[in-house]
Amino acid sequence: MGLAFKPNTDDIREAQSIPIITRLIQEGARIIVYDPVAIAAAKTIFKDKIEYADSIAECLENAECCMLVTE
């Protein structure tokens, strides 16, 4: 949750979420993300390698772990 490097922006160019998600994908994790502002930007980077939730509740449903990556 929280993909952008700064709250309320869609700028994920140097966001910490990118290397975290990339590594988790390499490790075989199923990734579901939620950020109401930066989802479109994330889709341009990760395409169909991860899942995109429409709400916090959907993102957390059946989750084993949650990471907040934006302040």
N, C-alpha and C positions, 0 to 999 in steps of 0.2 A: 504494500500500500504506500502510495506516494512515490511516483516515478521521477518527477522533475527534481532538479537540484535546488529549487527554491519554491516555497509554497505559492500557489495561485498562478503558476506559469506553466506553459507547455514545453519549455526548453529543457530537453533531457540530454543535450549534446555532451556534457561532461558530468552527468549525474552519476552518483555512486551506484544507482540501481542497475546500470548497464553491466559493469563487470560482475556484480553480484549475481544477476540473472544469468549471464553468460556462463559463469562457473557452475551454477546450480543445474543448468541445462546439460553441461558436460558431465555432471555427476549423475544424470538421469532423473532429476527431480521433475515432478509435475508442477508447473508454475502457473498460478492464477493471479493476475494483477488487477489493481483498481486505483485509478487516479482520475477523478472527473474532468480534469483539465488536460492532462497529458496522455490520455489513452491513444489518441490519433497519432501522436508523435511516436509512441512506443510501437504501434502497428507498423510504421515505416521501417523500424529497425528489426523487430523480432518476427514480423509477419505471423505465420501460423505455428511457430515454435513454442508459443505460450498461449494461455487462455486469457480472455479479457472479461472481467466481471462488470455488471451494470450497477452494482451496489456493494457497500461494505458487507452486508449480510451474505450476499452471494459469494463474495470473495472468501469469506471466513467459513462458509459451510463445509464441514468435514475436514477442515484444515488441521494439520499436525503442527504447523508453525506459522507465525505471522511476523513479518518484518516491516517496520515503519522506517522508510528511508528518506522522508522529508520532515523537516521540523514541524 
